[in-house]
Amino acid sequence: MSKVRILIADDHAIVRMGVKLLLSAEKEFQIIGEAEDGLGALEMSLKAEPDLVILDLMMPKMNGVDVTRKVKEKLPDAKIVLLTSFATAEGLAQALQYGANGIVLKSSAEVELIPAIRTVLSGKRHLSVGLKGQLKLSLPTIVLTERQECILRSEMEGRS
């Protein structure tokens, strides 16, 4: 069985170290690189072509949403999990629109990150529980047909 090749990008070294330590306990994961800013994450992703990129939402030089958009344009099969301390409903919707496969709150990452990665690798989306409420709050400002709402709910539940 080949290992899942993972790139970690966060502007805080202690966070990168913690994520790396957490993931290194799992035999199926291989950390192939680390980046300390968004531009470095983009360049490293395009060069190394990881299976999964774990990105901080807020980083210098380029934020996680923009990195997500650019990585997905060039590597559509790459999975992306965003880590964040907080997210606005607009930022959350934008990240999902650009192809983020998962969004995990840093406050719950210790217990949630590994299951989130596995969910994303299985082809489903993952949103931290605290973020699902924010997404629901943002939906009334978007006018959707009944069918579009049904499709959106199915997507959020990981169905095609």
DSSP file with accessible surface (Angstrom, degrees, kcal/mol):
  #  RESIDUE AA STRUCTURE BP1 BP2  ACC     N-H-->O    O-->H-N    N-H-->O    O-->H-N    TCO  KAPPA ALPHA  PHI   PSI    X-CA   Y-CA   Z-CA
    1    1 A M              0   0  207      0, 0.0     2,-0.2     0, 0.0     0, 0.0   0.000 360.0 360.0 360.0 127.2    0.0    0.0    0.0
    2    2 A S        -     0   0  108      1,-0.1     2,-0.1     3,-0.0     3,-0.0  -0.525 360.0-113.3 -79.6 149.3    1.5    3.4   -1.0
    3    3 A K        -     0   0  106     -2,-0.2     2,-0.6     1,-0.1    26,-0.2  -0.455  26.3-107.5 -80.5 153.1    1.6    6.1    1.6
    4    4 A V  E     -a   29   0A  27     24,-3.5    26,-2.9    -2,-0.1     2,-0.6  -0.699  34.0-137.3 -79.9 120.0   -0.5    9.3    1.3
    5    5 A R  E     -a   30   0A  84     -2,-0.6    47,-2.0    24,-0.2    46,-1.7  -0.719  26.8-169.5 -86.4 120.4    2.0   12.1    0.5
    6    6 A I  E     -ab  31  52A   0     24,-3.2    26,-2.9    -2,-0.6    27,-0.9  -0.921  18.1-162.2-122.2 136.4    1.2   15.2    2.6
    7    7 A L  E     -ab  33  53A   2     45,-2.2    47,-3.1    -2,-0.4     2,-0.5  -0.943  13.1-155.3-110.2 134.5    2.4   18.8    2.5
    8    8 A I  E     -ab  34  54A   2     25,-2.2    27,-2.2    -2,-0.4     2,-0.4  -0.942  11.7-177.7-112.9 130.0    1.9   21.0    5.6
    9    9 A A  E     +ab  35  55A   1     45,-2.9    47,-1.9    -2,-0.5     2,-0.3  -0.972  20.4 133.9-133.0 118.7    1.7   24.8    5.3
   10   10 A D        -     0   0    1     25,-2.0     6,-0.1    -2,-0.4    49,-0.1  -0.952  50.4-133.7-157.2 142.3    1.3   27.1    8.3
   11   11 A D  S    S+     0   0   56     47,-0.3     2,-0.6    -2,-0.3    25,-0.1   0.585  90.3  77.9 -79.0  -5.6    3.1   30.3    9.2
   12   12 A H    >>  -     0   0   97      1,-0.2     4,-2.1     2,-0.0     3,-0.6  -0.906  68.5-155.4-105.8 117.4    3.6   29.1   12.8
   13   13 A A  H 3> S+     0   0   55     -2,-0.6     4,-2.8     1,-0.2     5,-0.2   0.855  94.0  57.8 -58.1 -36.7    6.4   26.6   13.2
   14   14 A I  H 3> S+     0   0  127      1,-0.2     4,-2.2     2,-0.2    -1,-0.2   0.868 106.6  48.5 -65.6 -34.1    4.8   25.2   16.4
   15   15 A V  H <> S+     0   0   38     -3,-0.6     4,-2.8     2,-0.2     5,-0.3   0.935 111.5  48.9 -70.1 -45.8    1.6   24.4   14.4
   16   16 A R  H  X S+     0   0   29     -4,-2.1     4,-2.8     1,-0.2    -2,-0.2   0.930 112.3  49.6 -57.7 -43.5    3.5   22.7   11.6
   17   17 A M  H  X S+     0   0  118     -4,-2.8     4,-2.6     1,-0.2    -1,-0.2   0.917 111.8  48.2 -62.4 -43.1    5.5   20.7   14.2
   18   18 A G  H  X S+     0   0   38     -4,-2.2     4,-2.5     2,-0.2    -2,-0.2   0.919 113.3  46.2 -65.0 -43.8    2.3   19.7   16.0
   19   19 A V  H  X S+     0   0   11     -4,-2.8     4,-2.8     2,-0.2     5,-0.2   0.934 113.2  50.4 -64.5 -43.3    0.5   18.6   12.8
   20   20 A K  H  X S+     0   0   90     -4,-2.8     4,-2.4    -5,-0.3    -2,-0.2   0.925 111.6  48.0 -60.8 -43.8    3.7   16.7   11.7
   21   21 A L  H  X S+     0   0  128     -4,-2.6     4,-0.7    -5,-0.2    -1,-0.2   0.927 112.6  49.0 -63.0 -44.1    3.9   14.9   15.1
   22   22 A L  H >< S+     0   0   50     -4,-2.5     3,-0.7     1,-0.2    -2,-0.2   0.936 115.8  42.6 -61.2 -45.1    0.2   14.0   14.9
   23   23 A L  H >< S+     0   0    1     -4,-2.8     3,-1.9     1,-0.2     6,-0.3   0.810 102.3  66.9 -74.8 -29.9    0.4   12.7   11.4
   24   24 A S  H 3< S+     0   0   78     -4,-2.4    -1,-0.2     1,-0.3    -2,-0.2   0.719  90.1  65.9 -66.9 -17.5    3.7   10.8   11.9
   25   25 A A  T << S+     0   0   76     -3,-0.7     2,-0.6    -4,-0.7    -1,-0.3   0.630  88.2  81.2 -75.8 -11.9    1.9    8.4   14.3
   26   26 A E  S X  S-     0   0   52     -3,-1.9     3,-1.5    -4,-0.2    -1,-0.0  -0.856  71.4-152.2-100.9 120.8   -0.1    7.2   11.3
   27   27 A K  T 3  S+     0   0  183     -2,-0.6    -1,-0.1     1,-0.3    -3,-0.0   0.767  91.1  59.0 -63.5 -27.7    1.7    4.6    9.2
   28   28 A E  T 3  S+     0   0   43    -25,-0.1   -24,-3.5     2,-0.0     2,-0.4   0.548  92.8  82.4 -83.7  -3.7   -0.2    5.5    6.0
   29   29 A F  E <   -a    4   0A  11     -3,-1.5     2,-0.4    -6,-0.3   -24,-0.2  -0.818  53.5-172.5-105.1 141.6    0.9    9.1    6.0
   30   30 A Q  E     -a    5   0A  92    -26,-2.9   -24,-3.2    -2,-0.4     2,-0.6  -0.985  18.7-141.7-131.0 119.6    4.2   10.5    4.7
   31   31 A I  E     +a    6   0A  41     -2,-0.4   -24,-0.2   -26,-0.2     3,-0.1  -0.717  22.3 176.2 -79.8 119.0    5.1   14.1    5.2
   32   32 A I  E     -     0   0A  48    -26,-2.9     2,-0.3    -2,-0.6   -25,-0.2   0.517  58.1 -17.8-103.5  -6.9    6.9   15.3    2.0
   33   33 A G  E     -a    7   0A  17    -27,-0.9   -25,-2.2     2,-0.0     2,-0.3  -0.954  48.6-135.9 176.0 165.3    7.3   18.9    2.9
   34   34 A E  E     -a    8   0A  65     -2,-0.3     2,-0.3   -27,-0.2   -25,-0.2  -0.989  13.9-166.8-137.0 145.1    6.5   22.0    4.9
   35   35 A A  E     -a    9   0A   6    -27,-2.2   -25,-2.0    -2,-0.3     3,-0.1  -0.978  15.0-156.9-132.7 147.0    5.9   25.6    4.0
   36   36 A E  S    S+     0   0  124     -2,-0.3     2,-0.3   -27,-0.2   -27,-0.1   0.412  77.8  27.3-104.2  -0.5    5.7   28.7    6.1
   37   37 A D  S  > S-     0   0   17     22,-0.1     4,-2.1     1,-0.1    24,-0.2  -0.965  84.1-102.8-152.3 169.3    3.7   30.9    3.8
   38   38 A G  H  > S+     0   0    0     22,-2.1     4,-2.5    24,-0.4     5,-0.2   0.880 116.9  51.9 -64.8 -40.2    1.1   30.6    1.0
   39   39 A L  H  > S+     0   0   66     21,-0.5     4,-2.7     1,-0.2     5,-0.2   0.934 111.2  48.2 -64.1 -42.4    3.5   31.3   -1.8
   40   40 A G  H  > S+     0   0   17      1,-0.2     4,-2.7     2,-0.2     5,-0.2   0.892 110.4  52.7 -63.1 -38.5    5.9   28.6   -0.6
   41   41 A A  H  X S+     0   0    0     -4,-2.1     4,-2.3     2,-0.2    -2,-0.2   0.918 110.8  47.0 -63.4 -42.5    2.9   26.2   -0.2
   42   42 A L  H  X S+     0   0   19     -4,-2.5     4,-2.5     2,-0.2     5,-0.2   0.957 114.4  45.7 -64.1 -50.2    1.9   26.8   -3.8
   43   43 A E  H  X S+     0   0  120     -4,-2.7     4,-1.8     1,-0.2    -2,-0.2   0.925 115.2  46.8 -61.0 -44.1    5.4   26.4   -5.2
   44   44 A M  H  X S+     0   0   65     -4,-2.7     4,-3.1    -5,-0.2     5,-0.4   0.889 111.4  52.1 -66.7 -38.3    6.0   23.2   -3.2
   45   45 A S  H  X S+     0   0    0     -4,-2.3     4,-2.3    -5,-0.2    -2,-0.2   0.933 110.3  47.3 -62.7 -45.3    2.6   21.8   -4.1
   46   46 A L  H  < S+     0   0   66     -4,-2.5    -1,-0.2     1,-0.2    -2,-0.2   0.847 118.5  42.1 -68.2 -30.7    3.2   22.3   -7.8
   47   47 A K  H  < S+     0   0  191     -4,-1.8    -2,-0.2    -5,-0.2    -1,-0.2   0.930 125.1  31.0 -79.8 -47.3    6.7   20.8   -7.6
   48   48 A A  H  < S-     0   0   31     -4,-3.1    -3,-0.2    -5,-0.2    -2,-0.2   0.666  88.0-147.2 -89.1 -19.6    6.0   17.8   -5.3
   49   49 A E     <  -     0   0  118     -4,-2.3    -3,-0.1    -5,-0.4    -4,-0.1   0.947  23.0-160.8  48.9  63.1    2.4   17.1   -6.3
   50   50 A P        -     0   0    5      0, 0.0   -44,-0.2     0, 0.0     3,-0.1  -0.249  24.7-131.8 -68.7 160.0    1.2   15.9   -2.9
   51   51 A D  S    S+     0   0   69    -46,-1.7    28,-2.6     1,-0.3     2,-0.3   0.801  94.4  21.4 -75.8 -31.8   -1.9   13.7   -2.5
   52   52 A L  E     -bc   6  79A   0    -47,-2.0   -45,-2.2    26,-0.2     2,-0.5  -1.000  64.5-161.3-142.2 135.9   -3.0   16.0    0.3
   53   53 A V  E     -bc   7  80A   0     26,-2.6    28,-2.6    -2,-0.3     2,-0.6  -0.983   6.2-158.8-118.2 126.2   -2.2   19.6    1.3
   54   54 A I  E     -bc   8  81A   1    -47,-3.1   -45,-2.9    -2,-0.5     2,-0.4  -0.935  23.4-175.2-103.5 115.7   -2.9   20.9    4.8
   55   55 A L  E     -bc   9  82A   0     26,-2.5    28,-3.6    -2,-0.6     2,-0.3  -0.931  28.5-129.5-119.7 137.3   -3.1   24.7    4.7
   56   56 A D  E     - c   0  83A   7    -47,-1.9    28,-0.2    -2,-0.4     8,-0.2  -0.583  22.9-137.4 -71.9 140.2   -3.5   27.4    7.2
   57   57 A L  S    S+     0   0   15     26,-2.6     7,-2.7    -2,-0.3     2,-0.7   0.911  91.9  46.2 -68.5 -39.8   -6.3   29.7    6.1
   58   58 A M  S    S+     0   0  104     25,-0.3   -47,-0.3     5,-0.2    -1,-0.2  -0.892  74.7 144.1-112.1 108.1   -4.5   32.8    7.0
   59   59 A M        -     0   0   16     -2,-0.7     3,-0.3    -3,-0.1   -22,-0.1  -0.957  48.7 -98.2-136.8 156.5   -0.8   33.0    5.9
   60   60 A P  S    S+     0   0   65      0, 0.0   -22,-2.1     0, 0.0     2,-1.2  -0.293 101.2  18.9 -69.5 160.0    1.5   35.7    4.6
   61   61 A K  S    S+     0   0  158    -24,-0.2     2,-0.2   -23,-0.2   -24,-0.1  -0.038 136.8  11.4  72.3 -32.0    2.2   36.2    0.9
   62   62 A M  S    S-     0   0   32     -2,-1.2   -24,-0.4    -3,-0.3   -21,-0.1  -0.793  79.0-126.2-170.5 129.6   -0.9   34.2   -0.1
   63   63 A N     >  -     0   0   55     -2,-0.2     4,-2.2    -5,-0.1    -5,-0.2  -0.289  31.6-104.8 -79.4 167.2   -3.9   33.1    1.9
   64   64 A G  H  > S+     0   0    0     -7,-2.7     4,-2.5     1,-0.2     5,-0.1   0.808 117.7  57.0 -62.2 -31.2   -5.2   29.5    2.0
   65   65 A V  H  > S+     0   0    7     -8,-0.5     4,-2.4     2,-0.2    -1,-0.2   0.945 110.0  44.3 -66.4 -44.9   -8.2   30.2   -0.2
   66   66 A D  H  > S+     0   0   51      2,-0.2     4,-2.4     1,-0.2    -2,-0.2   0.898 113.4  50.5 -67.8 -38.5   -6.0   31.6   -3.0
   67   67 A V  H  X S+     0   0    0     -4,-2.2     4,-3.0     2,-0.2     5,-0.3   0.937 109.7  52.2 -62.5 -43.6   -3.5   28.7   -2.6
   68   68 A T  H  X S+     0   0    0     -4,-2.5     4,-2.7     1,-0.2     5,-0.2   0.940 109.9  48.2 -56.2 -49.9   -6.5   26.3   -2.8
   69   69 A R  H  X S+     0   0   68     -4,-2.4     4,-1.7     1,-0.2    -1,-0.2   0.939 115.5  43.6 -58.5 -47.0   -7.8   27.8   -6.0
   70   70 A K  H  X S+     0   0   70     -4,-2.4     4,-1.4     2,-0.2    -1,-0.2   0.889 114.4  48.5 -71.3 -38.4   -4.3   27.8   -7.7
   71   71 A V  H  X S+     0   0    0     -4,-3.0     4,-3.8    -5,-0.2     3,-0.3   0.942 111.5  50.3 -65.8 -44.9   -3.4   24.3   -6.6
   72   72 A K  H  < S+     0   0   35     -4,-2.7    -1,-0.2    -5,-0.3    -2,-0.2   0.833 105.8  57.2 -64.3 -30.8   -6.8   22.9   -7.7
   73   73 A E  H  < S+     0   0  121     -4,-1.7    -1,-0.2    -5,-0.2    -2,-0.2   0.906 121.3  26.9 -63.7 -40.9   -6.4   24.6  -11.1
   74   74 A K  H  < S+     0   0  144     -4,-1.4    -2,-0.2    -3,-0.3    -1,-0.2   0.771 135.3  29.9 -92.9 -32.3   -3.1   22.7  -11.7
   75   75 A L    ><  +     0   0   26     -4,-3.8     3,-1.8    -5,-0.2    -1,-0.2  -0.640  64.6 170.9-128.8  72.8   -3.6   19.6   -9.6
   76   76 A P  T 3  S+     0   0   85      0, 0.0    -1,-0.1     0, 0.0    -4,-0.1   0.756  77.5  55.4 -60.7 -23.3   -7.4   18.9   -9.5
   77   77 A D  T 3  S+     0   0  144      2,-0.1     2,-0.1    -5,-0.0    -5,-0.1   0.617  81.9 107.3 -85.1 -12.0   -7.0   15.5   -7.8
   78   78 A A    <   -     0   0    7     -3,-1.8     2,-0.4    -7,-0.2   -26,-0.2  -0.421  67.5-134.8 -66.3 138.1   -5.0   16.9   -4.9
   79   79 A K  E     -c   52   0A  53    -28,-2.6   -26,-2.6    -2,-0.1     2,-0.4  -0.774  18.4-158.6 -93.3 143.4   -7.1   17.0   -1.7
   80   80 A I  E     -c   53   0A   0     -2,-0.4    21,-2.3    19,-0.3    22,-1.5  -0.987  12.1-174.8-130.2 127.1   -7.0   20.1    0.4
   81   81 A V  E     -cd  54 102A   0    -28,-2.6   -26,-2.5    -2,-0.4     2,-0.4  -0.986  16.1-150.9-117.3 121.5   -7.8   20.5    4.1
   82   82 A L  E     -cd  55 103A   1     20,-2.9    22,-3.1    -2,-0.5     2,-0.4  -0.768   3.1-154.6 -92.3 138.3   -7.7   24.0    5.5
   83   83 A L  E     +cd  56 104A   4    -28,-3.6   -26,-2.6    -2,-0.4     2,-0.3  -0.917  23.1 167.4-107.1 137.9   -6.9   24.7    9.1
   84   84 A T  E     - d   0 105A   1     20,-2.0    22,-3.2    -2,-0.4    23,-0.4  -0.998  43.6-149.6-151.8 150.2   -8.2   27.8   10.8
   85   85 A S  S    S-     0   0   84      1,-0.4     2,-0.3    -2,-0.3    22,-0.1   0.743  94.9  -9.2 -82.3 -30.4   -8.7   29.5   14.1
   86   86 A F        -     0   0  135     -3,-0.1    -1,-0.4    20,-0.0     2,-0.3  -0.972  64.6-161.1-158.7 159.6  -11.8   31.2   12.7
   87   87 A A        -     0   0    5     -2,-0.3     2,-0.2    -3,-0.1    -3,-0.0  -0.982  17.1-130.7-149.5 138.7  -13.5   31.6    9.4
   88   88 A T     >  -     0   0   81     -2,-0.3     4,-2.7     1,-0.1     5,-0.2  -0.511  30.7-114.9 -80.3 157.6  -16.1   34.0    8.1
   89   89 A A  H  > S+     0   0   27      1,-0.2     4,-2.6     2,-0.2     5,-0.2   0.908 119.1  51.0 -59.1 -38.2  -19.1   32.6    6.3
   90   90 A E  H  > S+     0   0  151      2,-0.2     4,-2.5     1,-0.2    -1,-0.2   0.935 111.2  46.3 -65.6 -45.4  -17.8   34.3    3.1
   91   91 A G  H  > S+     0   0   13      2,-0.2     4,-2.5     1,-0.2    -2,-0.2   0.898 112.9  50.9 -63.6 -39.6  -14.3   32.9    3.4
   92   92 A L  H  X S+     0   0    1     -4,-2.7     4,-2.2     2,-0.2     5,-0.2   0.951 111.8  45.9 -62.9 -48.7  -15.8   29.4    4.2
   93   93 A A  H  X S+     0   0   30     -4,-2.6     4,-2.5     1,-0.2    -2,-0.2   0.902 113.3  50.6 -62.7 -39.9  -18.0   29.5    1.1
   94   94 A Q  H  X S+     0   0   66     -4,-2.5     4,-2.3     2,-0.2    -1,-0.2   0.922 108.5  51.5 -65.1 -43.5  -15.2   30.8   -1.1
   95   95 A A  H  <>S+     0   0    1     -4,-2.5     5,-2.7     1,-0.2     4,-0.3   0.924 113.2  45.0 -60.2 -43.8  -12.8   28.0    0.1
   96   96 A L  H ><5S+     0   0   14     -4,-2.2     3,-1.1     3,-0.2    -1,-0.2   0.898 110.5  54.4 -67.9 -38.5  -15.4   25.4   -0.7
   97   97 A Q  H 3<5S+     0   0  148     -4,-2.5    -2,-0.2     1,-0.3    -1,-0.2   0.889 107.4  50.8 -61.6 -38.6  -16.2   27.0   -4.0
   98   98 A Y  T 3<5S-     0   0   68     -4,-2.3    -1,-0.3    -5,-0.1    -2,-0.2   0.474 131.0 -89.5 -82.9  -1.7  -12.5   26.9   -5.0
   99   99 A G  T < 5 +     0   0   18     -3,-1.1   -19,-0.3    -4,-0.3    -3,-0.2   0.577  63.8 161.6 112.6   9.1  -12.2   23.2   -4.1
  100  100 A A      < -     0   0    0     -5,-2.7    -1,-0.2    -6,-0.2   -19,-0.2  -0.413  22.8-161.4 -59.8 134.8  -11.3   22.8   -0.5
  101  101 A N        +     0   0   24    -21,-2.3    25,-1.8     1,-0.3     2,-0.3   0.656  68.7   9.2 -92.9 -20.0  -12.2   19.3    0.5
  102  102 A G  E     -de  81 126A   0    -22,-1.5   -20,-2.9    23,-0.2     2,-0.4  -0.989  53.5-159.0-158.4 151.8  -12.2   19.9    4.3
  103  103 A I  E     -de  82 127A   4     23,-2.3    25,-1.9    -2,-0.3     2,-0.4  -0.983  16.0-174.1-136.7 123.6  -12.0   22.7    6.8
  104  104 A V  E     -d   83   0A   0    -22,-3.1   -20,-2.0    -2,-0.4     2,-0.3  -0.967  24.0-126.7-122.2 131.7  -10.9   22.0   10.4
  105  105 A L  E >>  -d   84   0A  28     -2,-0.4     3,-1.5   -22,-0.2     4,-0.6  -0.583  17.8-134.6 -72.3 135.7  -10.8   24.4   13.3
  106  106 A K  G >4 S+     0   0   47    -22,-3.2     3,-0.9    -2,-0.3     4,-0.4   0.845 103.3  65.7 -60.5 -30.8   -7.4   24.5   15.0
  107  107 A S  G 34 S+     0   0  111    -23,-0.4    -1,-0.3     1,-0.3     3,-0.1   0.744 113.9  30.2 -65.3 -21.0   -9.2   24.3   18.4
  108  108 A S  G X> S+     0   0   28     -3,-1.5     4,-2.3     1,-0.1     3,-0.8   0.330  88.8 105.8-116.7   7.1  -10.4   20.8   17.5
  109  109 A A  H <X  +     0   0   14     -3,-0.9     4,-2.3    -4,-0.6     5,-0.4   0.828  69.1  66.1 -61.2 -33.2   -7.6   19.6   15.2
  110  110 A E  H 34 S+     0   0  162     -4,-0.4    -1,-0.2     1,-0.2     4,-0.2   0.898 119.8  20.8 -58.0 -40.3   -6.0   17.3   17.8
  111  111 A V  H <4 S+     0   0  114     -3,-0.8    -1,-0.2     2,-0.1    -2,-0.2   0.679 131.8  43.1 -99.9 -18.9   -9.0   15.0   17.8
  112  112 A E  H  X S+     0   0   26     -4,-2.3     4,-2.5    -7,-0.2    -3,-0.2   0.730  92.0  75.5-103.2 -23.5  -10.5   16.0   14.4
  113  113 A L  H  X S+     0   0    0     -4,-2.3     4,-2.8    -5,-0.3     5,-0.2   0.927  96.3  46.6 -63.6 -48.1   -7.7   16.2   11.9
  114  114 A I  H  > S+     0   0   14     -5,-0.4     4,-2.4     1,-0.2     5,-0.2   0.959 116.0  44.7 -62.1 -49.5   -7.0   12.5   11.3
  115  115 A P  H  > S+     0   0   65      0, 0.0     4,-2.4     0, 0.0    -1,-0.2   0.898 113.2  53.0 -60.6 -36.0  -10.7   11.6   10.9
  116  116 A A  H  X S+     0   0    0     -4,-2.5     4,-2.7     2,-0.2    -2,-0.2   0.921 108.6  49.2 -63.7 -43.8  -11.1   14.7    8.6
  117  117 A I  H  X S+     0   0    0     -4,-2.8     4,-2.9     1,-0.2     5,-0.2   0.933 111.6  48.8 -61.0 -44.8   -8.2   13.6    6.5
  118  118 A R  H  X S+     0   0  103     -4,-2.4     4,-1.4    -5,-0.2    -1,-0.2   0.891 111.0  50.5 -64.4 -38.6   -9.6   10.1    6.2
  119  119 A T  H  <>S+     0   0   44     -4,-2.4     5,-2.0    -5,-0.2     3,-0.3   0.942 112.8  46.2 -61.9 -47.1  -13.0   11.5    5.3
  120  120 A V  H ><5S+     0   0    0     -4,-2.7     3,-1.8     1,-0.2    -2,-0.2   0.911 110.0  53.1 -63.8 -42.8  -11.5   13.7    2.6
  121  121 A L  H 3<5S+     0   0   59     -4,-2.9    -1,-0.2     1,-0.3    -2,-0.2   0.796 102.8  59.3 -65.4 -24.5   -9.3   10.9    1.2
  122  122 A S  T 3<5S-     0   0   77     -4,-1.4    -1,-0.3    -3,-0.3    -2,-0.2   0.452 126.6-100.5 -82.3  -0.6  -12.5    8.7    0.9
  123  123 A G  T < 5S+     0   0   52     -3,-1.8     2,-0.2     1,-0.3    -3,-0.2   0.503  86.2 113.7  97.9   5.7  -14.0   11.4   -1.4
  124  124 A K      < -     0   0  106     -5,-2.0    -1,-0.3    -6,-0.2     2,-0.3  -0.655  64.5-112.8-105.2 165.7  -16.2   13.2    1.0
  125  125 A R        -     0   0   58     30,-0.5     2,-0.4    -2,-0.2   -23,-0.2  -0.674  24.2-156.8 -93.4 152.0  -16.1   16.7    2.4
  126  126 A H  E     +e  102   0A  34    -25,-1.8   -23,-2.3    -2,-0.3     2,-0.4  -0.995  12.6 176.2-131.7 130.5  -15.4   17.5    6.0
  127  127 A L  E     -e  103   0A   5     -2,-0.4   -23,-0.2   -25,-0.2     5,-0.1  -0.999  37.0-111.1-127.9 132.8  -16.4   20.6    7.9
  128  128 A S    >>  -     0   0    1    -25,-1.9     3,-1.4    -2,-0.4     4,-1.3  -0.309  32.8-115.2 -56.0 145.9  -15.7   21.1   11.6
  129  129 A V  H >> S+     0   0  117      1,-0.3     4,-1.0     2,-0.2     3,-0.6   0.893 115.3  56.1 -53.6 -43.5  -19.0   21.1   13.5
  130  130 A G  H 3> S+     0   0   49      1,-0.2     4,-0.6     2,-0.2    -1,-0.3   0.763 106.8  50.9 -62.8 -24.1  -18.5   24.8   14.6
  131  131 A L  H <> S+     0   0    0     -3,-1.4     4,-2.1     2,-0.2    -1,-0.2   0.760  94.6  69.5 -86.3 -25.2  -18.2   25.8   10.9
  132  132 A K  H <X S+     0   0   94     -4,-1.3     4,-2.3    -3,-0.6     5,-0.2   0.895  97.8  52.9 -60.9 -37.8  -21.4   24.1    9.7
  133  133 A G  H  X S+     0   0   36     -4,-1.0     4,-2.1     1,-0.2    -1,-0.2   0.899 107.2  51.7 -63.3 -39.5  -23.4   26.6   11.6
  134  134 A Q  H  X S+     0   0   62     -4,-0.6     4,-1.4     2,-0.2    -1,-0.2   0.894 108.8  50.5 -64.6 -39.1  -21.6   29.4    9.9
  135  135 A L  H  X S+     0   0   16     -4,-2.1     4,-1.1     1,-0.2     3,-0.3   0.935 109.6  50.5 -65.9 -41.4  -22.3   28.0    6.5
  136  136 A K  H  < S+     0   0  147     -4,-2.3     3,-0.5     1,-0.2    -1,-0.2   0.896 108.1  53.7 -62.7 -37.6  -26.0   27.6    7.3
  137  137 A L  H  < S+     0   0  137     -4,-2.1     4,-0.3     1,-0.2    -1,-0.2   0.830 108.1  50.6 -65.8 -30.0  -26.1   31.2    8.4
  138  138 A S  H >< S+     0   0   14     -4,-1.4     3,-0.9    -3,-0.3     4,-0.4   0.715  93.0  76.6 -81.4 -19.3  -24.6   32.3    5.1
  139  139 A L  G >< S+     0   0   53     -4,-1.1     3,-2.0    -3,-0.5    -1,-0.2   0.879  82.6  62.4 -63.8 -38.4  -27.1   30.4    2.9
  140  140 A P  G 3  S+     0   0  108      0, 0.0    -1,-0.2     0, 0.0    -2,-0.1   0.801  98.0  58.9 -61.0 -22.8  -30.1   32.7    3.3
  141  141 A T  G <  S+     0   0  120     -3,-0.9     2,-0.5    -4,-0.3    -2,-0.2   0.639  98.4  70.1 -79.0 -10.3  -28.1   35.5    1.6
  142  142 A I  S <  S-     0   0   80     -3,-2.0     2,-0.8    -4,-0.4    -1,-0.0  -0.919  82.9-137.3-108.1 126.7  -27.7   33.3   -1.5
  143  143 A V        +     0   0  140     -2,-0.5     2,-0.3     0, 0.0    -2,-0.1  -0.744  32.9 172.2 -88.1 113.7  -30.8   32.7   -3.5
  144  144 A L        -     0   0   45     -2,-0.8     2,-0.1    -5,-0.1    -2,-0.0  -0.917  31.5-119.2-119.8 149.6  -30.9   29.0   -4.5
  145  145 A T     >  -     0   0   78     -2,-0.3     4,-2.4     1,-0.1     5,-0.2  -0.358  36.7-104.8 -75.0 166.7  -33.6   27.0   -6.1
  146  146 A E  H  > S+     0   0  169      1,-0.2     4,-2.0     2,-0.2     5,-0.1   0.908 123.8  50.5 -59.5 -39.6  -35.0   24.0   -4.2
  147  147 A R  H  > S+     0   0  165      2,-0.2     4,-2.5     1,-0.2    -1,-0.2   0.908 108.3  51.6 -66.1 -42.3  -33.0   21.7   -6.5
  148  148 A Q  H  > S+     0   0   93      2,-0.2     4,-2.6     1,-0.2    -1,-0.2   0.908 109.1  50.8 -62.7 -39.7  -29.8   23.6   -5.9
  149  149 A E  H  X S+     0   0   81     -4,-2.4     4,-2.6     2,-0.2    -1,-0.2   0.911 109.8  50.6 -63.6 -39.7  -30.3   23.4   -2.1
  150  150 A C  H  X S+     0   0   47     -4,-2.0     4,-2.3     2,-0.2    -2,-0.2   0.927 111.8  47.2 -63.2 -43.9  -30.9   19.7   -2.4
  151  151 A I  H  X S+     0   0   84     -4,-2.5     4,-2.6     2,-0.2    -2,-0.2   0.922 111.5  51.0 -65.1 -42.9  -27.6   19.3   -4.4
  152  152 A L  H  X S+     0   0   53     -4,-2.6     4,-2.5     2,-0.2    -2,-0.2   0.931 110.0  49.3 -61.6 -44.2  -25.7   21.4   -1.9
  153  153 A R  H  X S+     0   0  130     -4,-2.6     4,-1.5     1,-0.2    -1,-0.2   0.925 110.9  50.3 -61.2 -42.1  -27.0   19.4    1.1
  154  154 A S  H  <>S+     0   0   23     -4,-2.3     5,-2.7     1,-0.2    -2,-0.2   0.922 110.4  49.8 -62.6 -43.1  -26.0   16.2   -0.7
  155  155 A E  H ><5S+     0   0   76     -4,-2.6     3,-1.7     1,-0.2   -30,-0.5   0.921 108.5  52.2 -60.1 -44.8  -22.5   17.6   -1.4
  156  156 A M  H 3<5S+     0   0   44     -4,-2.5    -1,-0.2     1,-0.3    -2,-0.2   0.790 108.4  51.8 -65.1 -26.0  -22.0   18.6    2.2
  157  157 A E  T 3<5S-     0   0  115     -4,-1.5    -1,-0.3    -3,-0.2    -2,-0.2   0.393 122.6-107.6 -90.4   2.2  -23.0   15.0    3.2
  158  158 A G  T < 5S+     0   0   20     -3,-1.7     2,-0.2     1,-0.3    -3,-0.2   0.568  75.6 132.5  86.9   9.5  -20.4   13.6    0.9
  159  159 A R      <       0   0  136     -5,-2.7    -1,-0.3    -6,-0.2    -2,-0.1  -0.624 360.0 360.0 -93.2 155.3  -22.8   12.3   -1.7
  160  160 A S              0   0  154     -2,-0.2    -1,-0.1    -3,-0.1    -3,-0.0  -0.425 360.0 360.0 -88.0 360.0  -22.3   12.9   -5.5
